Amino acid sequence: MKPLNGIAIFVMLATIWPASAQGPADTVLPKQIYGRVQVLDGSTIEFITPKKIVRLAGYLAPRLDQVATTESVEWPVGQVARAWLILRTLKHDVNCASVTTDANGTVLAHCFVDETNLAATAIAEGIGYAYNFPGEPQVPAYFDIERRARGLGFGVWSDPKLTPPWNYKPDKPAEPVARSTSKETSEFGLPLPPPAPVPPENPPRG
């Protein structure tokens, strides 16, 4: 297992733990997790071996179904955040230093690919937000990085009306419409024509 580098140690020391930021008493918190991962969403990864779900500490990406609008162009901001994390981790070992666990028992950690801090880089590029849920540790440096990204209008900051993920509530799915059992018809009420027969490859000559 590779040791944590100086950048990781700096971020860990700069993390502020509130008194309530302790995981469940029966949860054994690994100090470090290292290996290949699959990406669950823009903020969460799952290590292949050992099987462990980790959420990036001090960071939150848009929800998977969120959509942003930039200069009248809609784009799937939540899926972009997930794709970004996939591209950053695919074929790379990820090195995570555990911080604590959240209310659901998910490990919160500072995660790196080589010397790249995944959360800090995502925030700098406007992929997501510096954020911690109540009771979770803060990383003050992330908020400084976010201010620069916001000022430059990167990513999520290109849509001033985008709802931050901690306030986002998905729309209720539309009620399913029962499919008609009658024969499909065109807009003029006539039955749709059957497919045209395929002509033979060598038609007979007269």
RAHU-V684377 format. One line per field, one symbol per residue. phi: phi as a letter, one per 30 degrees, with the letter a starting at -180 (. if undefined). burial: b if it has 16 or more other ideal C-beta (glycine too) atoms within 10 Angstrom, else e. A space follows every 50 residues. Layout:
BEGIN
phi = ???
burial = ???
END
This chain:
BEGIN
phi = .ddddddddddddddccddcdcdedccdcddbbbldbcccadbbbbddbd dacbcddibbcedecdbcbbhicdbdeddddddeddddcdibdccccdca bddciddcadcbchcdddddddddcidabdabdeicdcbedddddddddd ddidheddbdcdddddcdbdddddddcdddddddbddcicedddeddddd dbddcd
burial = eeebeeebeebbeebeeeeebebeeeeeeeeebbeebebebbbbbebeee ebebbbbbbbbbbbebebebeeeeeebbbbbbebbeebbeeeebbbbbbb bbeeebbbbbbbbeeebbbbbbbbebbbbbbbeeebbbbebbeebbeebe eeebbbbbbeebeebeeeeeeeeeeeeeeeeeeeeeeeeeeeeeeeeeee eeeeee
END
